[in-house]
Amino acid sequence: QHTETAPLPSYDEVLVCTPETEEEEVELLVRRALSPGSQDQKIYCLLGADQLVYKVSKKLESHFFHLVQSSSIPNYRFIIFCSAKAHKSYVITAFDAYKVTFPCYSKMEIQTYLKMHLKVPSGTAPIAQAFEEPHQQNVKFVFSERAGMGR
């Protein structure tokens, strides 16, 4: 459902996949989406799932279908995003029955939505101000080789 007031996903709802993504990371996100207590309006997303290596893709399929069969959650919210150009991806083949085309929003609609949600409130902590730019739009990706190490 498209609404301009819907919030952006939180950190625990999204996994950005790369060829280095491990099966434990994928399994954790699938479990969050399909476990009791996940009905808190969150939408769990795998971004770039076509980037997963074959072994991890197979485990994603296995975990997902096992949890769907054993879960009592009727209306889970789990989205797998893949590139339309990744025709040889195992993930695309495994989940082909669930495939939908993403609605096409204009660049202006997307920019308006992001401008509304990506503002740092005045008086925020110094760390947010370190990334301050004109119009106070502050989206930065910070990657670490050692996750959780405060880098």
N, CA, C and O of each residue as an XYZ file, in Angstrom:
604
protein
N       0.850     -1.176      0.000
C       0.000      0.000      0.000
C       0.894      1.237      0.000
O       1.797      1.356      0.828
N       0.643      2.138     -0.913
C       1.464      3.341     -1.053
C       0.886      4.459     -0.203
O      -0.265      4.857     -0.381
N       1.687      4.956      0.714
C       1.279      6.086      1.530
C       2.507      6.925      1.847
O       3.570      6.391      2.161
N       2.356      8.225      1.763
C       3.488      9.113      2.015
C       3.870      9.182      3.484
O       4.975      9.615      3.813
N       2.974      8.762      4.375
C       3.274      8.847      5.797
C       3.878      7.557      6.353
O       4.308      7.533      7.507
N       3.919      6.497      5.568
C       4.514      5.245      6.047
C       5.992      5.470      6.335
O       6.680      6.127      5.553
N       6.492      4.934      7.450
C       7.896      5.174      7.804
C       8.859      4.362      6.943
O       8.474      3.370      6.323
N      10.106      4.796      6.916
C      11.157      4.016      6.284
C      11.420      2.774      7.139
O      11.110      2.779      8.330
N      11.974      1.730      6.567
C      12.272      0.533      7.365
C      13.337      0.819      8.408
O      14.189      1.686      8.214
N      13.287      0.093      9.508
C      14.306      0.230     10.551
C      15.458     -0.741     10.266
O      15.359     -1.584      9.374
N      16.533     -0.619     11.020
C      17.743     -1.395     10.763
C      17.513     -2.893     10.808
O      18.180     -3.637     10.089
N      16.584     -3.355     11.638
C      16.374     -4.799     11.778
C      15.446     -5.375     10.720
O      15.217     -6.585     10.700
N      14.906     -4.533      9.837
C      13.983     -4.994      8.808
C      14.655     -5.239      7.464
O      14.045     -5.841      6.580
N      15.889     -4.792      7.285
C      16.512     -4.830      5.962
C      17.864     -5.525      6.024
O      18.672     -5.276      6.920
N      18.091     -6.401      5.052
C      19.412     -6.995      4.867
C      19.837     -6.707      3.432
O      19.190     -7.154      2.486
N      20.924     -5.959      3.273
C      21.475     -5.657      1.960
C      22.430     -6.794      1.617
O      23.449     -6.981      2.282
N      22.098     -7.546      0.582
C      22.865     -8.741      0.228
C      24.035     -8.424     -0.679
O      23.964     -7.542     -1.535
N      25.106     -9.161     -0.474
C      26.291     -9.133     -1.323
C      26.727    -10.588     -1.492
O      26.171    -11.470     -0.838
N      27.704    -10.857     -2.353
C      28.207    -12.230     -2.454
C      28.826    -12.738     -1.140
O      29.004    -13.943     -0.960
N      29.151    -11.815     -0.232
C      29.738    -12.209      1.057
C      28.691    -12.429      2.149
O      29.046    -12.834      3.257
N      27.429    -12.178      1.871
C      26.377    -12.371      2.876
C      26.335    -13.837      3.277
O      26.353    -14.728      2.427
N      26.280    -14.075      4.579
C      26.312    -15.441      5.097
C      24.912    -15.959      5.359
O      23.970    -15.189      5.549
N      24.793    -17.276      5.366
C      23.473    -17.888      5.542
C      22.860    -17.554      6.899
O      21.636    -17.496      7.015
N      23.674    -17.335      7.920
C      23.144    -16.992      9.234
C      22.415    -15.649      9.212
O      21.397    -15.478      9.883
N      22.942    -14.697      8.435
C      22.308    -13.387      8.315
C      20.948    -13.502      7.633
O      19.972    -12.885      8.059
N      20.900    -14.295      6.578
C      19.653    -14.502      5.842
C      18.644    -15.233      6.722
O      17.473    -14.857      6.771
N      19.093    -16.268      7.410
C      18.204    -17.033      8.277
C      17.613    -16.150      9.380
O      16.432    -16.273      9.703
N      18.414    -15.275      9.948
C      17.942    -14.391     11.010
C      16.811    -13.494     10.512
O      15.806    -13.321     11.202
N      16.969    -12.927      9.329
C      15.922    -12.055      8.793
C      14.653    -12.842      8.487
O      13.549    -12.371      8.760
N      14.803    -14.026      7.928
C      13.627    -14.867      7.638
C      12.923    -15.228      8.936
O      11.694    -15.193      9.002
N      13.674    -15.570      9.958
C      13.064    -15.904     11.259
C      12.331    -14.701     11.860
O      11.251    -14.853     12.431
N      12.910    -13.523     11.734
C      12.227    -12.324     12.237
C      10.879    -12.143     11.547
O       9.879    -11.810     12.183
N      10.872    -12.368     10.239
C       9.654    -12.143      9.457
C       8.583    -13.186      9.727
O       7.395    -12.870      9.671
N       8.972    -14.416     10.017
C       8.008    -15.516     10.096
C       7.833    -16.101     11.490
O       7.234    -17.165     11.644
N       8.343    -15.425     12.491
C       8.212    -15.920     13.849
C       7.078    -15.217     14.577
O       6.726    -14.087     14.238
N       6.501    -15.885     15.582
C       5.472    -15.211     16.379
C       6.030    -13.916     16.959
O       7.174    -13.874     17.411
N       5.230    -12.876     16.944
C       5.671    -11.572     17.421
C       6.120    -10.672     16.292
O       6.455     -9.510     16.525
N       6.134    -11.187     15.068
C       6.577    -10.365     13.941
C       5.438     -9.530     13.366
O       5.639     -8.801     12.395
N       4.272     -9.625     13.940
C       3.118     -8.907     13.427
C       3.063     -7.481     13.974
O       2.000     -7.015     14.385
N       4.182     -6.799     13.982
C       4.245     -5.442     14.525
C       4.371     -4.402     13.416
O       4.997     -3.359     13.601
N       3.774     -4.694     12.267
C       3.736     -3.782     11.125
C       5.081     -3.599     10.443
O       5.217     -2.716      9.597
N       6.068     -4.399     10.781
C       7.351     -4.294     10.104
C       7.289     -5.063      8.786
O       6.557     -6.043      8.652
N       8.074     -4.595      7.820
C       8.161     -5.255      6.524
C       9.621     -5.650      6.332
O      10.483     -4.794      6.131
N       9.888     -6.939      6.393
C      11.259     -7.432      6.303
C      11.668     -7.567      4.843
O      10.910     -8.083      4.022
N      12.881     -7.096      4.525
C      13.317     -7.007      3.131
C      14.726     -7.553      2.944
O      15.632     -7.260      3.725
N      14.890     -8.348      1.899
C      16.208     -8.735      1.412
C      16.458     -7.916      0.158
O      15.762     -8.092     -0.843
N      17.427     -7.036      0.194
C      17.746     -6.202     -0.960
C      18.900     -6.811     -1.737
O      19.916     -7.193     -1.156
N      18.742     -6.901     -3.046
C      19.799     -7.457     -3.881
C      20.026     -8.926     -3.635
O      21.165     -9.391     -3.663
N      18.951     -9.675     -3.391
C      19.074    -11.101     -3.080
C      19.676    -11.898     -4.230
O      20.175    -13.004     -4.023
N      19.633    -11.351     -5.431
C      20.250    -12.023     -6.575
C      21.772    -12.066     -6.453
O      22.437    -12.781     -7.203
N      22.327    -11.296     -5.504
C      23.769    -11.278     -5.265
C      24.236    -12.439     -4.389
O      25.436    -12.700     -4.297
N      23.305    -13.132     -3.749
C      23.677    -14.235     -2.860
C      24.332    -15.370     -3.638
O      23.932    -15.675     -4.761
N      25.338    -15.992     -3.034
C      25.969    -17.149     -3.670
C      24.994    -18.326     -3.610
O      24.042    -18.319     -2.829
N      25.243    -19.320     -4.433
C      24.325    -20.449     -4.586
C      24.014    -21.133     -3.246
O      22.852    -21.401     -2.942
N      25.038    -21.411     -2.456
C      24.843    -22.107     -1.174
C      23.914    -21.315     -0.256
O      23.026    -21.894      0.371
N      24.107    -20.007     -0.170
C      23.275    -19.160      0.687
C      21.864    -19.051      0.114
O      20.889    -19.025      0.865
N      21.752    -18.987     -1.207
C      20.432    -18.948     -1.845
C      19.630    -20.205     -1.542
O      18.434    -20.130     -1.261
N      20.288    -21.364     -1.599
C      19.619    -22.637     -1.274
C      19.147    -22.641      0.172
O      18.048    -23.111      0.463
N      19.969    -22.120      1.080
C      19.585    -22.068      2.496
C      18.427    -21.102      2.709
O      17.538    -21.375      3.516
N      18.422    -19.973      1.997
C      17.302    -19.042      2.071
C      16.016    -19.757      1.686
O      15.015    -19.675      2.398
N      16.046    -20.450      0.570
C      14.858    -21.189      0.123
C      14.422    -22.208      1.169
O      13.239    -22.298      1.495
N      15.353    -22.958      1.681
C      15.057    -23.995      2.673
C      14.462    -23.403      3.946
O      13.435    -23.881      4.429
N      15.095    -22.368      4.493
C      14.603    -21.738      5.727
C      13.222    -21.138      5.508
O      12.322    -21.317      6.329
N      13.061    -20.434      4.409
C      11.784    -19.777      4.139
C      10.641    -20.781      4.065
O       9.642    -20.634      4.769
N      10.778    -21.804      3.215
C       9.673    -22.737      3.027
C       9.435    -23.601      4.263
O       8.300    -23.987      4.539
N      10.491    -23.905      5.003
C      10.309    -24.641      6.258
C       9.515    -23.807      7.266
O       8.584    -24.308      7.896
N       9.886    -22.540      7.413
C       9.189    -21.681      8.373
C       7.762    -21.356      7.927
O       6.868    -21.243      8.764
N       7.540    -21.207      6.627
C       6.179    -20.950      6.138
C       5.278    -22.130      6.483
O       4.138    -21.938      6.906
N       5.780    -23.347      6.308
C       4.981    -24.539      6.597
C       4.744    -24.742      8.079
O       3.689    -25.239      8.472
N       5.707    -24.367      8.912
C       5.578    -24.608     10.347
C       5.050    -23.411     11.122
O       4.778    -23.519     12.318
N       4.903    -22.276     10.458
C       4.488    -21.054     11.137
C       2.975    -20.939     11.195
O       2.261    -21.408     10.308
N       2.510    -20.314     12.245
C       1.070    -20.064     12.382
C       0.734    -18.628     11.992
O      -0.387    -18.170     12.215
N       1.690    -17.925     11.418
C       1.475    -16.529     11.042
C       0.886    -16.482      9.639
O       1.556    -16.851      8.675
N      -0.357    -16.034      9.515
C      -0.996    -16.041      8.196
C      -0.583    -14.869      7.300
O      -0.572    -15.006      6.076
N      -0.248    -13.735      7.886
C       0.006    -12.530      7.094
C       1.390    -11.965      7.368
O       1.519    -10.843      7.858
N       2.410    -12.725      7.059
C       3.769    -12.231      7.251
C       4.086    -11.194      6.186
O       3.423    -11.136      5.150
N       5.110    -10.368      6.445
C       5.524     -9.313      5.523
C       6.999     -9.495      5.221
O       7.865     -9.063      5.982
N       7.267    -10.138      4.105
C       8.641    -10.458      3.724
C       8.793    -10.218      2.227
O       8.081    -10.820      1.424
N       9.724     -9.337      1.850
C       9.914     -8.976      0.449
C      11.352     -9.269      0.053
O      12.290     -8.921      0.769
N      11.511     -9.911     -1.092
C      12.824    -10.192     -1.648
C      12.975     -9.337     -2.908
O      12.230     -9.506     -3.873
N      13.937     -8.427     -2.891
C      14.198     -7.569     -4.049
C      15.360     -8.139     -4.851
O      16.429     -8.425     -4.312
N      15.128     -8.297     -6.150
C      16.162     -8.763     -7.067
C      16.172     -7.869     -8.289
O      15.167     -7.244     -8.626
N      17.307     -7.816     -8.942
C      17.410     -7.073    -10.189
C      16.661     -7.825    -11.281
O      16.756     -9.048    -11.377
N      15.926     -7.099    -12.091
C      15.207     -7.716    -13.207
C      16.180     -8.282    -14.237
O      15.794     -9.099    -15.073
N      17.428     -7.855    -14.182
C      18.433     -8.314    -15.142
C      19.154     -9.581    -14.686
O      19.936    -10.148    -15.448
N      18.907    -10.027    -13.474
C      19.623    -11.180    -12.911
C      18.879    -12.476    -13.230
O      18.361    -13.135    -12.328
N      18.828    -12.834    -14.486
C      18.040    -13.988    -14.927
C      18.584    -15.324    -14.428
O      17.833    -16.295    -14.329
N      19.869    -15.388    -14.115
C      20.476    -16.659    -13.717
C      20.514    -16.848    -12.204
O      21.113    -17.809    -11.721
N      19.899    -15.969    -11.465
C      19.924    -16.048    -10.006
C      19.062    -17.200     -9.506
O      17.925    -17.375     -9.942
N      19.622    -17.988     -8.580
C      18.849    -19.090     -7.995
C      17.653    -18.563     -7.219
O      16.591    -19.185     -7.234
N      17.803    -17.436     -6.544
C      16.711    -16.863     -5.748
C      15.510    -16.548     -6.639
O      14.369    -16.826     -6.270
N      15.769    -15.971     -7.802
C      14.672    -15.639     -8.715
C      13.945    -16.899     -9.152
O      12.716    -16.909     -9.225
N      14.678    -17.952     -9.440
C      14.065    -19.213     -9.842
C      13.277    -19.837     -8.688
O      12.150    -20.291     -8.883
N      13.856    -19.860     -7.504
C      13.225    -20.510     -6.351
C      11.938    -19.832     -5.919
O      11.012    -20.495     -5.451
N      11.871    -18.517     -6.072
C      10.701    -17.767     -5.615
C       9.865    -17.227     -6.779
O       9.104    -16.275     -6.608
N      10.005    -17.825     -7.942
C       9.323    -17.343     -9.139
C       7.802    -17.295     -8.977
O       7.154    -16.402     -9.521
N       7.233    -18.234     -8.242
C       5.772    -18.265     -8.059
C       5.271    -17.052     -7.278
O       4.091    -16.712     -7.358
N       6.150    -16.400     -6.530
C       5.767    -15.259     -5.704
C       6.089    -13.922     -6.375
O       5.855    -12.860     -5.797
N       6.622    -13.979     -7.583
C       7.133    -12.780     -8.261
C       6.025    -11.775     -8.575
O       4.954    -12.134     -9.065
N       6.314    -10.509     -8.277
C       5.432     -9.406     -8.649
C       6.303     -8.289     -9.209
O       7.487     -8.186     -8.888
N       5.711     -7.470    -10.036
C       6.436     -6.332    -10.578
C       6.259     -5.158     -9.636
O       5.148     -4.857     -9.198
N       7.356     -4.503     -9.332
C       7.327     -3.366     -8.424
C       6.624     -2.195     -9.095
O       6.905     -1.898    -10.256
N       5.712     -1.520     -8.389
C       5.033     -0.370     -8.995
C       6.045      0.706     -9.385
O       7.061      0.893     -8.716
N       5.762      1.379    -10.433
C       6.671      2.403    -10.946
C       6.250      3.773    -10.432
O       5.204      4.299    -10.814
N       7.073      4.341     -9.566
C       6.815      5.678     -9.048
C       7.719      6.661     -9.767
O       8.834      6.322    -10.163
N       7.240      7.858     -9.928
C       8.055      8.872    -10.597
C       9.206      9.303     -9.690
O       9.159      9.132     -8.472
N      10.222      9.857    -10.306
C      11.361     10.364     -9.558
C      10.901     11.417     -8.553
O      11.405     11.468     -7.431
N       9.946     12.255     -8.951
C       9.435     13.305     -8.074
C       8.735     12.706     -6.847
O       8.922     13.195     -5.733
N       7.933     11.653     -7.040
C       7.244     11.004     -5.918
C       8.254     10.428     -4.930
O       8.093     10.563     -3.717
N       9.284      9.793     -5.449
C      10.302      9.200     -4.587
C      11.069     10.283     -3.836
O      11.310     10.151     -2.636
N      11.450     11.343     -4.524
C      12.185     12.431     -3.876
C      11.343     13.101     -2.799
O      11.858     13.424     -1.728
N      10.069     13.314     -3.063
C       9.181     13.933     -2.077
C       9.080     13.068     -0.830
O       9.156     13.570      0.292
N       8.909     11.774     -1.030
C       8.822     10.847      0.107
C      10.105     10.867      0.926
O      10.058     10.956      2.153
N      11.248     10.786      0.255
C      12.522     10.769      0.974
C      12.793     12.079      1.692
O      13.315     12.066      2.807
N      12.458     13.202      1.092
C      12.663     14.494      1.752
C      11.850     14.584      3.033
O      12.287     15.190      4.011
N      10.670     13.984      3.026
C       9.817     14.041      4.203
C      10.374     13.182      5.340
O      10.227     13.532      6.511
N      11.011     12.063      5.001
C      11.454     11.111      6.016
C      12.925     11.188      6.382
O      13.328     10.616      7.394
N      13.733     11.871      5.600
C      15.175     11.875      5.836
C      15.678     13.222      6.316
O      16.616     13.782      5.749
N      15.066     13.727      7.339
C      15.500     14.995      7.924
C      15.955     14.759      9.354
O      15.346     13.999     10.106
N      17.035     15.425      9.704
C      17.529     15.345     11.076
C      16.866     16.463     11.862
O      16.986     17.634     11.501
N      16.165     16.108     12.936
C      15.516     17.153     13.733
C      16.543     18.099     14.341
O      17.671     17.701     14.630
N      16.148     19.343     14.532
C      17.071     20.302     15.147
C      17.353     19.879     16.584
O      16.495     19.315     17.263
N      18.564     20.160     17.028
C      18.951     19.809     18.397
C      19.319     18.352     18.556
O      19.275     17.834     19.671
N      19.684     17.663     17.469
C      20.023     16.251     17.556
C      21.429     16.065     18.099
O      22.185     17.021     18.273
N      21.752     14.824     18.358
C      23.061     14.477     18.911
C      24.178     14.863     17.943
O      23.951     14.909     16.734
N      25.378     15.139     18.452
C      26.502     15.558     17.604
C      26.819     14.590     16.466
O      27.254     15.028     15.401
N      26.613     13.289     16.659
C      26.941     12.336     15.596
C      26.089     12.587     14.364
O      26.588     12.471     13.245
N      24.821     12.929     14.538
C      23.961     13.230     13.391
C      24.404     14.535     12.736
O      24.330     14.672     11.515
N      24.858     15.478     13.527
C      25.284     16.760     12.985
C      26.585     16.634     12.207
O      26.883     17.482     11.366
N      27.358     15.599     12.469
C      28.614     15.399     11.752
C      28.373     15.151     10.273
O      29.239     15.424      9.443
N      27.192     14.631      9.943
C      26.865     14.348      8.553
C      25.981     15.417      7.947
O      25.462     15.234      6.846
N      25.798     16.522      8.638
C      24.864     17.547      8.187
C      25.266     18.137      6.844
O      26.430     18.453      6.600
N      24.277     18.274      5.991
C      24.464     18.846      4.675
C      23.348     19.852      4.448
O      22.452     19.969      5.283
N      23.380     20.586      3.329
C      22.287     21.526      3.051
C      20.939     20.820      3.091
O      20.826     19.665      2.680
N      19.940     21.500      3.574
C      18.569     20.998      3.708
C      18.449     19.898      4.754
O      17.382     19.299      4.891
N      19.498     19.623      5.481
C      19.514     18.646      6.561
C      19.049     17.268      6.123
O      18.373     16.576      6.883
N      19.393     16.864      4.928
C      19.117     15.507      4.492
C      20.344     14.681      4.806
O      21.426     14.942      4.279
N      20.185     13.698      5.650
C      21.337     12.973      6.149
C      21.178     11.474      5.980
O      20.731     10.784      6.896
N      21.536     10.981      4.834
C      21.550      9.555      4.605
C      22.978      9.179      4.286
O      23.536      9.612      3.278
N      23.557      8.387      5.131
C      24.925      7.944      4.923
C      24.970      6.444      5.195
O      24.318      5.957      6.119
N      25.732      5.720      4.397
C      25.983      4.316      4.657
C      27.382      4.213      5.229
O      28.337      4.723      4.644
N      27.503      3.558      6.363
C      28.793      3.352      6.982
C      29.003      1.853      7.047
O      28.225      1.137      7.676
N      30.059      1.378      6.395
C      30.338     -0.043      6.351
C      31.571     -0.338      7.196
O      32.499      0.467      7.272
N      31.562     -1.493      7.821
C      32.688     -1.912      8.639
C      33.043     -3.347      8.282
O      32.165     -4.163      8.001
N      34.298     -3.639      8.296
C      34.726     -5.019      8.083
C      34.375     -5.874      9.293
O      34.212     -7.088      9.168
N      34.258     -5.260     10.446
C      33.929     -5.979     11.677
C      32.685     -5.368     12.288
O      32.754     -4.437     13.091
N      31.551     -5.909     11.893
C      30.278     -5.373     12.352
C      30.169     -5.413     13.866
O      30.615     -6.359     14.515
N      29.563     -4.358     14.418
C      29.341     -4.304     15.856
C      30.553     -3.880     16.653
O      30.530     -3.935     17.883
N      31.600     -3.462     15.993
C      32.823     -3.081     16.689
C      32.909     -1.577     16.911
O      33.942     -1.087     17.367
N      31.865     -0.843     16.606
C      31.844      0.593     16.863
C      32.652      1.405     15.871
O      33.089      2.512     16.187
N      32.853      0.881     14.697
C      33.648      1.600     13.690
C      32.746      2.168     12.646
O      33.217      2.811     11.708
